[in-house]
Amino acid sequence: MFFIDKDIFASKLNDKTERKILAHDEELMCCHLYFKQGAIGEEHSHDNTQIAYVIKGRFEFNLDGSEHVLKTGDSVFVPSGVKHSLICLEDGELLDIFTPQRKDFL
């Protein structure tokens, strides 16, 4: 039930992106992502509902064809099945929350 940050190691997704899987169960998952400027989250969709919260940095989000630049403190709601992508405009971090959990991350 407790997930201690010092005991959680980041997985390197590519040369500009890392992810830590934080607290989760089958119904809910929280992840901390670290991006270097220029990182790209390719367009994709999934059955999970998602909220992304910008901890720091600036990101250009594309949500079902609608683009918006989000900065520290902003967030986006991604409904299940909706295509989305991002470009990291400056080094930054996101908190991603999914329901149900992303089994493909485990």
SULVEN-V466643 format. One record per pair of residues at least 4 apart in sequence whose ideal C-beta (glycine too) atoms are under 8 Angstrom apart, sorted by the first residue. I is the first residue (numbers start at 1). J is the second residue. If there is no record, write none. Layout:
I|J  I|J
This chain:
3|7  3|8  3|22  3|23  3|24  4|8  5|20  8|20  8|21  8|22  9|20  10|18  10|19  10|20  10|32  10|34  11|18  11|19  11|20  11|21  12|17  12|18  13|17  13|18  13|19  14|39  15|36  16|35  16|36  16|37  16|38  16|39  16|40  16|88  17|33  17|34  17|35  17|36  17|39  17|41  18|33  18|34  19|31  19|32  19|33  19|34  19|105  20|31  20|32  20|33  21|29  21|30  21|31  21|105  21|106  22|29  22|30  22|31  22|32  23|29  23|30  24|28  24|29  24|30  24|101  25|29  25|101  26|100  26|101  27|99  27|100  27|101  28|97  28|98  28|99  28|100  28|101  29|97  29|98  29|99  29|100  29|101  29|102  29|105  30|95  30|96  30|97  30|98  31|95  31|96  31|97  31|98  31|102  31|105  32|55  32|93  32|94  32|95  32|96  33|93  33|94  33|95  33|96  34|93  35|39  35|57  35|59  35|88  35|91  35|92  35|93  35|94  36|88  36|91  37|88  37|89  37|90  37|91  38|87  38|88  39|87  39|88  40|85  40|86  40|87  40|88  41|84  41|85  41|86  41|87  42|85  43|62  43|83  43|84  43|85  44|83  44|84  44|85  45|81  45|82  45|83  45|84  46|50  46|80  46|81  46|102  47|80  47|81  48|80  48|98  48|99  48|100  48|101  48|102  49|77  49|78  49|79  49|80  49|98  49|99  50|77  50|78  50|96  50|97  50|98  51|75  51|76  51|77  51|78  51|96  51|97  52|61  52|75  52|76  52|78  52|94  52|95  52|96  52|97  53|74  53|75  53|94  53|95  53|96  53|97  54|58  54|59  54|70  54|71  54|72  54|73  54|74  54|75  54|92  54|93  54|94  55|72  55|92  55|93  55|94  55|95  56|72  56|91  56|92  56|93  57|71  57|72  57|88  57|89  57|90  57|91  57|92  57|93  58|69  58|70  58|71  58|72  58|88  58|89  58|90  58|92  59|69  59|70  59|71  59|86  59|87  59|88  59|89  59|92  59|94  60|67  60|68  60|69  60|86  60|87  60|89  61|67  61|68  61|69  61|70  61|76  61|84  61|85  61|86  62|66  62|67  62|84  62|85  62|86  63|68  63|76  63|78  63|82  63|83  63|84  64|82  64|83  64|84  65|83  68|76  69|89  70|74  70|75  70|76  72|92  78|82  78|84  88|92  98|102  101|105  101|106  102|106
